[in-house]
Amino acid sequence: MPDLLKRCAVKSVGPDGQEIWDFNDLSRTVLTWATWGMWLAAAAGSLIFAINWVASGKTDVALCEYLEFIGNFWSGQSLYVLNGLQGFHYLPIMLIIGTPLGWVSTPLAGAIFDLLSIAFLAYSVYRLAEAVAPVHPVAAAGSILAASVVATTQSVVLFQMQMPMTAAMICAAAAGMAGRWRALAWWLVLAIALKPLAVVMALLAVAVVPQTRLPLAVGLAALLLVPFGFQNWTYVAAQYGGYLENLSLITNAPPGQWYAQTEISTLFRSIGWELSSSARLAIRIAAAIGVLVLAWRISAIGVARATAFALLVLATCYIGLFNPRQENVSFIVVAPGIAALAMVYLGRNVADLRGWIWLALAILVEVNWRNGTRAGAWLYPGWMVLIWIGLLRLMIDPRRWCNLLSDRTFAGAAARHPQDGAAQETAGSLHT
């Protein structure tokens, strides 16, 4: 390790006398081109494969379900399956937003959807990188994207709405880290419109950031009311009733009934613990309360950057472990946030082992296993448990988390690179 560091990094001494290693200019340039090149090549290859796939008649991808339910909405047919776990699990507003996809051929619709998703994710990750690595955001963004490459390719091939939802949540966090709380709220409204799972981050924001309450209330009301302007009121109201029934069905379904399910209950089941639906619900509620307490304690310190990043990481990791419909191909929601956390450590010191551990966890949680296998049922949530252990260690003392995301951390990085300009100005207090 020391020899490798000497070849690709330069050493300095921190204010406390500790050794600090940082990539030299050549290594950083190579890293930037390599990570961005790898991610773009993987995304482009997946896009070409996916378009050819649907052009050949493949229909068991999310895009085909979206197009089917867009047609159902405009023809007044039922949107929600009430006797199984497959089907449409979004709000009707998503079908209105996606309606233009139904005006073109399926391959062209897939190309448009995936290109927009890829561009949106890249943009969102760059905005997040500006917040967690303000001195070298392009290099950090490339590393975050490269760490998320497996989940990206899966989302592109399957045309998953998980990717644009995650991108909108990341944009929300980036806005909040700059102290722009209303922008955070509006990004979350978009995320919920694309996929309602983003409501986890919205509820945390409402609970701990007063500035988000009014815009989120107005935005969510608009999401629910807009469909009444496009369809018969009785029909829309009935669909909302069906949506609530569908949520209840998903929550109460036994673990493993959905073949791709990989979350906390499949982990328990794989080790021989068969829990009732009430016990599973109690675990999810207890976890939600714990997440809320962590977010509230961090927000009470008043550091906007730390609070907004905590909202993203806590919400996405809650989804990754406790969402009853979490699938083995849906960990794009987790990987970018955890990889960004790694960049915070590595931006301070590339020899910091903690940064490499977080980066490894971001990658490992995406590693693909065949659907329905015993390994898949416990391995994904197993990685998430390790991630949660690390997060608890960081956040149980909120000042530790806030110190990690403090202005001094980023100012220190800027001081080592005066030619690149100073670090971004402080995001300010949460309460200003």
SULZI-V766872 format. One record per residue. N is the residue number from 0. PHI is phi in degrees with one decimal (* if undefined). PSI is psi in degrees with one decimal (NA if undefined). Layout:
n={N,N}
phi={PHI,PHI}
psi={PSI,PSI}
//
This chain:
n={0,1,2,3,4,5,6,7,8,9,10,11,12,13,14,15,16,17,18,19,20,21,22,23,24,25,26,27,28,29,30,31,32,33,34,35,36,37,38,39,40,41,42,43,44,45,46,47,48,49,50,51,52,53,54,55,56,57,58,59,60,61,62,63,64,65,66,67,68,69,70,71,72,73,74,75,76,77,78,79,80,81,82,83,84,85,86,87,88,89,90,91,92,93,94,95,96,97,98,99,100,101,102,103,104,105,106,107,108,109,110,111,112,113,114,115,116,117,118,119,120,121,122,123,124,125,126,127,128,129,130,131,132,133,134,135,136,137,138,139,140,141,142,143,144,145,146,147,148,149,150,151,152,153,154,155,156,157,158,159,160,161,162,163,164,165,166,167,168,169,170,171,172,173,174,175,176,177,178,179,180,181,182,183,184,185,186,187,188,189,190,191,192,193,194,195,196,197,198,199,200,201,202,203,204,205,206,207,208,209,210,211,212,213,214,215,216,217,218,219,220,221,222,223,224,225,226,227,228,229,230,231,232,233,234,235,236,237,238,239,240,241,242,243,244,245,246,247,248,249,250,251,252,253,254,255,256,257,258,259,260,261,262,263,264,265,266,267,268,269,270,271,272,273,274,275,276,277,278,279,280,281,282,283,284,285,286,287,288,289,290,291,292,293,294,295,296,297,298,299,300,301,302,303,304,305,306,307,308,309,310,311,312,313,314,315,316,317,318,319,320,321,322,323,324,325,326,327,328,329,330,331,332,333,334,335,336,337,338,339,340,341,342,343,344,345,346,347,348,349,350,351,352,353,354,355,356,357,358,359,360,361,362,363,364,365,366,367,368,369,370,371,372,373,374,375,376,377,378,379,380,381,382,383,384,385,386,387,388,389,390,391,392,393,394,395,396,397,398,399,400,401,402,403,404,405,406,407,408,409,410,411,412,413,414,415,416,417,418,419,420,421,422,423,424,425,426,427,428,429,430,431}
phi={*,-58.2,-64.0,-63.1,-61.2,-63.6,-78.1,-118.0,-139.3,-117.1,-106.8,-137.1,-116.7,-76.1,-62.7,-95.5,86.9,-83.4,-73.2,-125.5,-109.4,-141.7,-59.6,-76.0,-60.7,-65.5,-61.9,-67.2,-64.4,-62.2,-60.8,-62.4,-64.2,-68.0,-69.5,-63.9,-63.0,-62.7,-65.9,-64.9,-64.8,-65.0,-65.3,-66.1,-62.6,-65.3,-62.2,-62.2,-60.3,-64.4,-65.3,-63.0,-61.3,-71.7,-66.1,-82.8,106.4,-65.0,-122.6,-90.7,-125.4,-60.7,-56.3,-65.9,-67.0,-58.5,-63.7,-62.8,-78.3,-61.0,-62.6,-61.3,-62.5,-72.5,-94.7,77.7,-92.1,-64.0,-99.3,-117.2,-86.5,-106.6,-129.2,-171.3,-98.7,-86.4,112.6,-92.6,-126.0,-124.2,-82.3,-57.3,-58.8,-62.9,-70.1,-69.0,-60.6,-85.5,-54.5,-57.7,-64.7,-79.6,-87.6,-124.4,-65.7,-61.6,-60.0,-67.9,-61.2,-64.4,-63.8,-63.3,-60.6,-69.6,-63.3,-64.5,-64.6,-63.1,-64.1,-65.1,-64.8,-60.9,-61.5,-65.0,-66.4,-63.4,-63.0,-66.8,-62.0,-60.0,-84.0,-95.8,-142.6,-64.7,-78.4,-132.9,-66.8,-67.2,-65.1,-65.3,-61.6,-61.5,-66.8,-63.3,-65.2,-63.5,-66.7,-100.6,-67.8,-65.5,-65.2,-62.5,-63.2,-63.3,-65.7,-67.4,-64.0,-94.4,54.5,-82.1,-73.1,-58.1,-72.3,-64.9,-60.7,-62.2,-60.7,-66.1,-64.8,-65.1,-60.8,-60.9,-62.6,-61.3,-64.5,-64.1,-66.1,-93.3,81.9,-97.9,-73.0,-66.8,-63.5,-56.0,-63.1,-69.9,-62.8,-69.9,-61.4,-62.4,-60.0,-67.8,-61.4,-76.2,-158.2,-64.7,-56.3,-64.5,-61.6,-59.3,-68.7,-63.8,-64.7,-61.9,-62.8,-59.8,-71.2,-116.6,-124.4,-56.4,-64.8,-92.5,-67.3,-66.0,-62.0,-69.2,-63.0,-65.5,-64.4,-67.0,-61.5,-63.8,-58.4,-77.3,-88.6,-55.4,-58.3,-66.3,-82.7,-118.1,-142.6,-56.6,-60.4,-63.8,-62.6,-62.7,-60.1,-64.7,-68.6,-63.8,-63.0,-64.9,-64.1,-65.3,-63.3,-63.1,-61.8,-63.7,-62.7,-64.5,-64.8,-92.0,-65.8,-61.9,-61.5,93.1,-65.8,-89.1,-61.4,-98.4,-65.2,-146.0,-152.4,-59.3,-72.0,-71.7,-64.4,-61.5,-65.0,-68.9,-101.8,95.8,-98.6,-95.1,-98.1,-72.0,-62.8,-66.4,-66.6,-64.0,-64.7,-61.6,-63.5,-65.4,-67.1,-61.1,-63.9,-63.1,-63.7,-61.5,-62.2,-61.6,-62.8,-59.8,-63.9,-65.5,-65.9,-67.9,-64.3,-65.8,-69.0,92.6,-99.0,-59.5,-59.5,-67.7,-66.4,-64.4,-66.8,-63.6,-58.6,-64.7,-65.9,-65.1,-66.6,-68.1,-74.9,-64.1,-59.3,-63.4,-109.2,-114.8,-69.7,-65.3,-107.0,-65.3,-115.9,-68.3,-106.2,-117.5,-88.8,-61.3,-68.4,-97.0,-57.9,-62.7,-64.6,-70.1,-64.6,-65.3,-61.4,-60.5,-64.9,-61.3,-68.1,-71.9,-67.8,-80.8,-164.6,-69.0,-91.4,-74.8,-60.7,-61.3,-63.6,-68.9,-66.8,-63.2,-64.4,-62.8,-65.8,-61.0,-77.2,-64.6,-68.9,-97.1,-55.1,-83.2,-123.9,-59.2,-56.2,80.9,-80.1,-62.2,-62.9,-63.4,-69.2,-110.8,-70.8,-58.5,-64.3,-63.6,-61.6,-64.8,-61.1,-62.0,-61.2,-66.5,-60.6,-63.9,-65.9,-62.1,-62.4,-77.3,-103.2,-60.3,-103.1,-59.2,-68.6,-64.7,-64.8,-65.7,-65.9,-62.5,-102.2,-74.6,-63.4,-62.4,-58.5,-79.3,-65.6,-63.6,-65.3,-65.8,-64.1,-78.7,-133.4,-60.8,-69.4,-95.4,90.2,-73.4,-63.8,-56.5,-67.1,-55.5,-75.3,88.7,-80.7,-63.9,-101.9,-93.2}
psi={-48.3,-41.1,-41.9,-42.2,-41.4,-30.9,-32.8,-0.9,164.0,149.3,141.5,175.4,126.9,174.2,-23.0,7.8,2.6,151.4,135.4,126.0,140.5,146.8,139.4,171.4,-41.4,-46.4,-41.1,-38.3,-45.1,-44.1,-43.4,-50.0,-38.9,-45.4,-46.3,-41.3,-43.3,-46.3,-44.7,-39.1,-43.3,-42.7,-43.0,-42.5,-41.5,-38.3,-47.2,-44.6,-45.8,-41.1,-43.8,-34.6,-52.8,-29.2,-27.2,-0.1,4.8,129.6,-12.2,53.4,161.2,-35.4,-44.0,-34.0,-42.0,-47.6,-38.3,-44.7,-24.0,-45.0,-41.1,-40.5,-48.0,-21.8,0.7,23.2,164.1,141.5,-23.6,135.1,121.5,8.1,23.5,175.8,-6.0,173.3,-158.0,126.8,35.8,173.8,153.5,-27.0,-31.0,-34.2,-33.2,-44.5,-39.6,-0.3,-41.3,-23.5,-25.8,-5.7,-8.2,175.6,159.0,-45.5,-40.4,-38.8,-40.6,-40.9,-43.9,-46.9,-48.1,-38.9,-42.5,-40.3,-44.5,-46.8,-40.6,-42.4,-44.4,-44.3,-46.1,-41.8,-37.5,-41.2,-39.6,-40.5,-35.3,-31.1,-36.7,-18.1,66.0,-20.3,-39.4,65.6,-32.2,-43.2,-42.9,-41.3,-41.8,-40.1,-40.8,-45.4,-41.7,-37.9,-23.0,15.0,-36.0,-47.2,-34.4,-47.9,-38.8,-43.6,-38.8,-45.5,-37.2,0.4,49.6,138.1,-11.2,-34.1,-51.5,-31.9,-47.1,-40.7,-41.7,-37.8,-39.5,-42.8,-38.3,-46.2,-42.8,-40.3,-44.4,-36.0,-21.2,5.8,11.7,82.0,-34.0,-37.8,-39.9,-44.5,-43.3,-34.3,-37.7,-32.5,-43.7,-43.2,-42.4,-36.9,-36.6,-41.3,123.2,-13.2,-27.1,-10.0,-22.3,-48.3,-36.5,-42.6,-39.9,-43.5,-44.2,-38.5,-35.2,-11.6,97.5,-31.4,-16.3,-9.9,-48.6,-50.8,-35.5,-39.5,-44.8,-44.5,-44.7,-37.4,-41.1,-41.6,-39.3,-31.5,-29.5,-42.8,-25.9,-20.7,-6.2,-13.8,168.4,132.9,-40.9,-41.3,-47.5,-44.0,-40.5,-35.1,-37.0,-37.9,-40.9,-35.0,-42.9,-39.8,-39.6,-41.5,-41.7,-40.2,-44.1,-42.2,-37.1,-6.2,138.8,145.6,136.5,-10.6,-35.6,121.6,-29.3,7.0,131.0,92.2,-166.3,-37.5,-31.7,-29.6,-46.9,-42.1,-36.5,-21.7,11.5,8.4,106.3,105.0,146.6,165.9,-34.3,-40.3,-40.9,-41.1,-41.0,-39.5,-44.0,-39.5,-43.5,-41.8,-40.0,-41.6,-42.2,-43.2,-42.2,-42.5,-44.0,-46.6,-41.2,-42.2,-38.4,-43.8,-28.6,-22.5,-31.6,17.2,110.2,-44.6,-45.3,-39.2,-48.8,-41.3,-36.2,-39.4,-43.8,-51.6,-43.8,-43.3,-46.9,-36.8,-29.3,-45.7,-43.1,-28.5,-30.3,-4.0,118.5,-15.5,16.3,135.4,161.5,-13.7,16.5,22.8,13.4,-24.8,-26.0,-43.6,-47.3,-40.8,-42.2,-38.0,-36.5,-37.3,-40.0,-38.9,-30.1,-45.4,-48.0,-24.6,-28.0,-38.1,111.3,-10.4,2.5,110.6,-30.0,-37.5,-41.5,-32.7,-44.3,-39.4,-41.2,-40.7,-38.2,-36.6,-44.6,-32.0,-12.3,-15.0,128.1,133.0,151.7,139.6,139.5,-0.5,156.5,-39.6,-42.7,-32.6,-30.0,-22.9,-47.4,-55.3,-25.5,-44.8,-38.9,-36.3,-43.5,-41.0,-42.9,-36.2,-44.5,-41.2,-40.8,-40.3,-35.4,-35.7,-14.6,-33.3,102.7,-27.0,-28.5,-44.4,-44.9,-36.0,-36.6,-35.6,17.3,163.1,-31.6,-36.5,-46.2,-31.0,-34.6,-40.3,-39.9,-36.9,-29.4,-11.7,62.2,-24.8,-18.0,3.2,166.0,160.2,161.7,151.8,159.6,143.3,-10.7,-179.6,149.1,-26.9,9.4,NA}
//
